[in-house]
Structures are given as structure tokens and as C-alpha cells.
């Protein structure tokens, strides 16, 4: 990984970014599109040319949230205040879906590999994981996952937690979510919690390796932890991984390396599962607080402040 070379800078690649700080970036499965958002807008780009295809603005009370593409490349999915949007990638039509569970914000979105179910991590009221069926275009109430609640002696829910990240395993059997100081693994079909991974600090971001072997978590103590989520075993702890809060964690397509970035913009590459530091990207060429990787291992997309940059792997 230390042989990485700079591919292009923002203006040369055509990725001019947003008017305010980029919050999320995701890449479509066919690697044709890049989806990005800032606080009040989202944009769809041609990944190959950097051309801006579509730009959408929201009113101030409709702050954008989680982003994803369906694996069948039919829709881009954008979460925001109280609802989410499905954008058709063939005709660019928009379907507005109200989040009827009562949450004020759709923060994180994951999707099953068959492109049927969206799993939505909520923010301020419900803190549960709700499920949306893309075949029937309906919320599936009997598949709702209870969320991150701490139960007291009376077994009544007395504290709820903000869902920070959510992933679905490749086989669609399990959902993995993180909030406050816990990571939970859910049996999606049975709607039951099967694993609880306890961190020592607030979990800020998660990543699931493409081979489904490891979950990586970054906490507010600037630690990166590598877990065997099936057994609950903590494999590796990387202490003082960054000087500033870790903002994003991604895993390469071959599941051999993790890439992390911090609030200060530093980008580091770690070997998995040992946690050995492999490479630090030169700060004079790139800095990032959001990262996306193409599934063929060719490119890394970095967002820092208003800008988006592309690196050749």
C-alpha cells in the first residue's frame, strides 16, 4: 500500500465538492456514480469523468443524513429530516418516503445484497433500526429491530442511544449497528440480538470487512478496535490511532487493509487483523474526513471540507 500515487486534484478531476463541508460519500456498485451530501444538499456525480449529473437542495429544516446505493444500481437513497428519498438512476425520478416510526432524522442507511430491504438507523426519538421493503415500497413493521437501549433491573427501557452506523452482512442474515459504547449484532430474520460488543468509550464509526470476518470500530478515545463479531472476541486494539477524533473507517476490497481518517485530516492505512500501521498519506497532497473505496480496488475517494479528491490505488 505504500506505493500509492496521487491520481488527481479536485479541479482537475471535476469534483468541485459542495458549498459547505461534505458529510458523506458513497459509490454505486457498478462504479458509475458517486453520491455526496453536505448539510442542505446532495449531488450525484459521474465517477469516471467527475461530471456533476444532478444536484438537489433542501430547505433549512431538512438536513441531509445517511446515503447509499442499492446493489442492483436502480436507486440512490438519501436520508434527511423525517424521511428519505429514492432517486431512480434510469429516469432520475424521486420518491419521497416518510419515516413513519416517528424519528426526526434518518442518520444511517444499509441495504441487503438482494436490494430488497433498507435498514435505517434513527437519531433523536426512536433510536431503533427500522426496515423498508423496496419491493412493496412499505415500512415493514414486524421486522423492526428494537435499537440500542440499556435495560435496568425492572427490564424497562430507561435509556436510548443514537445509532451511529449500521451494516448488513453479505448473506443478508445479520445486521450490525453501533451506538454510544456498544456494538450489536442482530439476526435479521428472527429480529433478535445475538451479540453485544462492549466498548470502553463512545463508538463513533464502524466498518464491516467485505469478507464479513471483522467489524472495526473507532471510539472517542481515538482507539480502533478489530472484533470477531461472530464470537464477540476483541482481536486488536490500536491506541492513539490519530491525534484527532476518527471520522471514518473503511476496509479495502480484499479485506487486507483498513483506511482511517480524522477530524484533523490525516489518513492512515492499517494491516488487518494485526493493526500494524502500513502507511500515512502525505498531508501536503491529501487530507480527508470522509473516505470511499471502489469495489475493484482501483480508486479511493477522499472528502475534506468542501472538496472531493480521487486517488489511484
C-alpha positions as CSV (number, residue, x, y, z in Angstrom):
1,X,0.0,0.0,0.0
2,X,3.0,2.3,0.4
3,X,3.2,2.6,-3.4
4,X,0.1,4.7,-3.6
5,X,0.3,7.6,-6.2
6,X,-1.6,10.8,-6.5
7,X,-4.2,10.5,-9.2
8,X,-5.8,13.9,-9.5
9,X,-6.6,17.0,-7.5
10,X,-10.1,18.4,-7.1
11,X,-10.4,20.8,-10.0
12,X,-8.6,18.6,-12.5
13,X,-10.9,15.6,-11.7
14,X,-14.0,17.7,-11.9
15,X,-15.1,17.0,-8.4
16,X,-15.7,20.6,-7.1
17,X,-17.5,19.4,-4.0
18,X,-20.2,21.4,-2.1
19,X,-20.8,24.9,-0.8
20,X,-20.3,23.6,2.8
21,X,-18.5,20.6,4.3
22,X,-19.1,17.2,2.7
23,X,-20.8,14.9,5.2
24,X,-20.9,11.6,3.4
25,X,-19.7,10.0,0.1
26,X,-20.7,6.6,-1.4
27,X,-20.0,4.8,-4.6
28,X,-22.5,2.8,-6.7
29,X,-21.9,-1.0,-7.1
30,X,-21.3,-0.6,-10.9
31,X,-18.9,2.2,-10.1
32,X,-20.6,4.6,-12.4
33,X,-21.8,7.1,-9.8
34,X,-20.6,8.9,-6.7
35,X,-23.2,10.3,-4.3
36,X,-22.2,13.0,-1.8
37,X,-24.0,15.4,0.5
38,X,-23.5,18.4,2.7
39,X,-25.9,19.8,5.3
40,X,-28.5,21.1,3.0
41,X,-27.9,19.4,-0.4
42,X,-26.8,16.2,-2.2
43,X,-25.1,15.6,-5.5
44,X,-24.7,12.7,-7.9
45,X,-21.5,12.6,-10.0
46,X,-20.2,10.6,-12.9
47,X,-17.4,8.7,-11.1
48,X,-15.3,8.2,-14.3
49,X,-15.3,11.8,-15.6
50,X,-16.1,13.8,-12.4
51,X,-19.0,15.5,-14.2
52,X,-21.9,16.6,-12.0
53,X,-25.1,14.9,-13.1
54,X,-27.7,16.0,-10.6
55,X,-27.8,18.4,-7.7
56,X,-30.7,18.7,-5.2
57,X,-31.2,21.3,-2.4
58,X,-33.3,21.0,0.7
59,X,-34.9,23.6,2.9
60,X,-33.0,24.5,6.1
61,X,-35.1,22.2,8.3
62,X,-34.4,19.2,6.0
63,X,-30.8,18.5,6.8
64,X,-29.4,15.5,4.9
65,X,-28.4,12.3,6.7
66,X,-27.3,8.8,5.5
67,X,-26.6,7.9,1.9
68,X,-26.4,4.6,0.0
69,X,-27.0,3.0,-3.5
70,X,-29.0,-0.2,-4.0
71,X,-26.7,-3.1,-5.1
72,X,-28.8,-3.5,-8.3
73,X,-27.9,0.1,-9.3
74,X,-31.5,1.1,-9.6
75,X,-31.7,3.7,-6.8
76,X,-29.7,6.2,-4.8
77,X,-31.0,6.6,-1.3
78,X,-30.7,9.8,0.6
79,X,-31.8,10.2,4.2
80,X,-32.8,13.6,5.8
81,X,-35.1,15.0,8.4
82,X,-38.1,12.8,9.0
83,X,-37.9,10.9,5.6
84,X,-35.7,9.6,2.9
85,X,-35.7,9.8,-0.9
86,X,-35.3,7.2,-3.6
87,X,-33.7,8.6,-6.7
88,X,-34.1,6.4,-9.8
89,X,-30.8,6.1,-11.7
90,X,-32.5,5.5,-15.0
91,X,-35.0,8.3,-15.1
92,X,-33.9,10.5,-12.2
93,X,-37.3,10.3,-10.6
94,X,-37.6,11.0,-6.9
95,X,-39.9,9.1,-4.5
96,X,-40.3,10.7,-1.0
97,X,-40.8,8.2,1.8
98,X,-41.9,9.4,5.2
99,X,-40.3,7.7,8.2
100,X,-43.4,6.7,10.0
101,X,-41.6,5.4,13.1
102,X,-41.5,9.0,14.4
103,X,-37.8,9.6,14.3
104,X,-36.7,13.1,13.4
105,X,-33.7,12.1,11.4
106,X,-32.6,9.2,9.1
107,X,-28.9,9.1,10.1
108,X,-27.6,5.9,8.6
109,X,-28.8,3.5,5.9
110,X,-27.7,0.0,5.0
111,X,-29.2,-2.3,2.4
112,X,-29.4,-6.1,1.9
113,X,-27.4,-7.5,-1.1
114,X,-30.6,-8.5,-2.9
115,X,-31.6,-4.8,-2.9
116,X,-34.9,-5.6,-1.2
117,X,-34.6,-4.2,2.4
118,X,-33.3,-0.9,3.6
119,X,-32.2,-0.9,7.3
120,X,-32.4,2.6,8.7
121,X,-30.7,3.9,11.8
122,X,-32.6,6.6,13.5
123,X,-31.4,9.6,15.5
124,X,-33.4,11.6,18.1
125,X,-36.6,9.9,19.2
126,X,-36.9,6.2,18.5
127,X,-33.2,5.1,18.1
128,X,-34.4,1.8,16.6
129,X,-33.5,0.2,13.3
130,X,-36.5,0.2,11.0
131,X,-36.9,-1.7,7.8
132,X,-38.2,-0.6,4.5
133,X,-39.2,-3.1,1.7
134,X,-38.2,-1.8,-1.8
135,X,-40.5,-4.3,-3.5
136,X,-43.7,-3.1,-1.8
137,X,-42.4,0.4,-1.0
138,X,-43.7,0.0,2.5
139,X,-42.2,0.2,6.0
140,X,-42.1,-3.4,7.4
141,X,-43.2,-3.0,11.0
142,X,-42.8,-6.7,12.0
143,X,-39.1,-6.5,11.1
144,X,-38.3,-3.6,13.3
145,X,-35.2,-4.0,15.4
146,X,-35.5,-2.7,19.0
147,X,-32.5,-0.4,18.9
148,X,-29.8,0.4,21.4
149,X,-31.5,0.5,24.8
150,X,-29.9,0.0,28.2
151,X,-32.2,-2.1,30.4
152,X,-32.3,-1.6,34.1
153,X,-33.3,-4.1,36.9
154,X,-37.0,-3.7,36.1
155,X,-36.2,-4.6,32.4
156,X,-37.8,-1.4,31.3
157,X,-36.0,0.7,28.8
158,X,-34.6,3.7,30.6
159,X,-32.0,5.0,28.2
160,X,-31.9,5.0,24.4
161,X,-28.9,5.5,22.2
162,X,-28.2,7.3,18.9
163,X,-27.4,4.8,16.1
164,X,-24.1,5.9,14.7
165,X,-23.6,3.2,12.0
166,X,-25.3,0.2,10.5
167,X,-24.2,-2.6,8.2
168,X,-25.7,-5.8,6.7
169,X,-23.7,-8.9,6.1
170,X,-23.2,-10.2,2.6
171,X,-25.7,-13.1,3.1
172,X,-28.3,-10.7,4.5
173,X,-28.7,-12.8,7.7
174,X,-27.2,-10.3,10.2
175,X,-27.4,-6.6,10.9
176,X,-24.6,-4.9,12.8
177,X,-25.1,-1.5,14.4
178,X,-23.2,0.8,16.8
179,X,-24.3,3.4,19.3
180,X,-22.7,5.0,22.4
181,X,-20.4,2.4,23.9
182,X,-21.9,-0.7,22.3
183,X,-22.0,-2.7,19.0
184,X,-24.9,-5.0,18.5
185,X,-25.4,-7.9,16.1
186,X,-28.9,-8.8,15.1
187,X,-30.4,-11.9,13.5
188,X,-32.4,-10.1,10.8
189,X,-35.0,-12.8,10.2
190,X,-35.7,-13.5,13.9
191,X,-35.3,-9.8,14.8
192,X,-33.3,-10.8,17.9
193,X,-30.0,-9.5,19.3
194,X,-27.4,-12.3,19.2
195,X,-24.2,-10.4,20.1
196,X,-23.3,-7.4,22.2
197,X,-19.8,-6.0,21.9
198,X,-19.0,-3.6,24.7
199,X,-16.5,-0.8,24.1
200,X,-14.9,1.4,26.8
201,X,-15.7,4.6,25.1
202,X,-18.4,6.1,22.8
203,X,-18.3,4.4,19.4
204,X,-18.2,7.0,16.7
205,X,-17.9,5.0,13.4
206,X,-18.0,1.3,12.3
207,X,-16.8,-0.7,9.3
208,X,-17.5,-4.2,8.2
209,X,-14.9,-6.0,6.2
210,X,-16.1,-7.2,2.7
211,X,-15.4,-10.8,3.7
212,X,-17.7,-10.4,6.7
213,X,-15.0,-11.6,9.1
214,X,-14.3,-8.4,11.1
215,X,-16.0,-5.4,12.5
216,X,-13.8,-2.3,13.1
217,X,-14.9,0.4,15.5
218,X,-13.4,3.8,16.2
219,X,-14.2,5.4,19.5
220,X,-13.9,8.8,21.1
221,X,-10.7,7.8,22.8
222,X,-9.1,7.7,19.3
223,X,-8.8,3.9,19.5
224,X,-9.5,1.5,16.6
225,X,-10.8,-1.9,17.7
226,X,-11.0,-5.0,15.5
227,X,-13.6,-7.5,16.5
228,X,-14.6,-11.0,15.5
229,X,-18.3,-10.2,15.6
230,X,-19.5,-13.8,15.5
231,X,-17.7,-14.8,18.7
232,X,-17.6,-11.3,20.3
233,X,-13.8,-11.6,20.7
234,X,-11.8,-8.4,20.6
235,X,-8.8,-9.2,18.4
236,X,-6.8,-6.0,18.2
237,X,-6.8,-2.6,19.9
238,X,-4.9,0.3,18.2
239,X,-4.4,3.1,20.7
240,X,-3.7,6.7,19.8
241,X,-4.5,5.9,16.2
242,X,-4.9,9.6,15.4
243,X,-4.4,12.8,17.2
244,X,-7.9,14.0,16.5
245,X,-11.3,12.2,16.5
246,X,-11.5,9.4,14.0
247,X,-14.2,10.4,11.4
248,X,-14.3,7.5,9.0
249,X,-13.1,3.9,8.7
250,X,-13.2,1.8,5.5
251,X,-11.8,-1.6,4.5
252,X,-10.2,-2.5,1.2
253,X,-12.0,-4.8,-1.2
254,X,-9.7,-7.7,-0.3
255,X,-10.2,-7.2,3.4
256,X,-6.4,-6.9,4.0
257,X,-6.2,-3.3,5.0
258,X,-8.2,-0.6,6.8
259,X,-8.1,3.1,6.0
260,X,-8.9,5.7,8.6
261,X,-9.2,9.5,8.6
262,X,-9.5,12.0,11.4
263,X,-11.1,15.4,12.1
264,X,-7.7,16.9,11.5
265,X,-7.5,15.4,8.0
266,X,-4.8,12.7,8.5
267,X,-5.2,9.5,6.5
268,X,-3.6,6.2,7.7
269,X,-3.6,2.6,6.4
270,X,-3.5,-0.4,8.7
271,X,-2.9,-4.1,8.2
272,X,-5.8,-6.4,9.2
273,X,-6.2,-8.0,11.5
274,X,-2.9,-7.2,13.2
275,X,-3.5,-3.4,13.3
276,X,0.1,-2.7,12.1
277,X,0.5,0.8,10.6
278,X,1.3,0.4,7.0
279,X,1.3,3.9,5.5
280,X,0.5,7.5,6.3
281,X,-0.7,9.5,3.3
282,X,1.3,12.8,2.8
283,X,-0.7,15.7,4.2
284,X,0.7,18.1,1.5
285,X,-1.2,16.0,-1.1
286,X,-4.3,14.8,0.5
287,X,-6.3,15.2,3.7
288,X,-9.8,13.8,4.5
289,X,-12.5,13.3,7.0
290,X,-14.6,11.0,4.7
291,X,-13.4,8.1,2.6
292,X,-15.0,5.8,0.0
293,X,-13.3,3.0,-1.9
294,X,-14.2,1.4,-5.2
295,X,-15.1,-2.3,-5.1
296,X,-12.4,-3.2,-7.7
297,X,-9.7,-1.6,-5.6
298,X,-8.7,1.0,-8.2
299,X,-9.6,4.3,-6.5
300,X,-10.0,5.9,-3.2
301,X,-12.3,9.0,-2.9
302,X,-11.5,11.5,-0.2
303,X,-13.7,14.4,1.0
304,X,-12.2,17.2,3.1
305,X,-14.2,20.4,3.9
306,X,-16.0,21.3,0.6
307,X,-13.8,19.3,-1.7
308,X,-13.6,15.8,-3.1
309,X,-10.4,14.2,-4.4
310,X,-9.6,10.9,-6.2
311,X,-6.5,8.8,-5.6
312,X,-5.3,5.9,-7.7
313,X,-4.6,2.7,-5.6
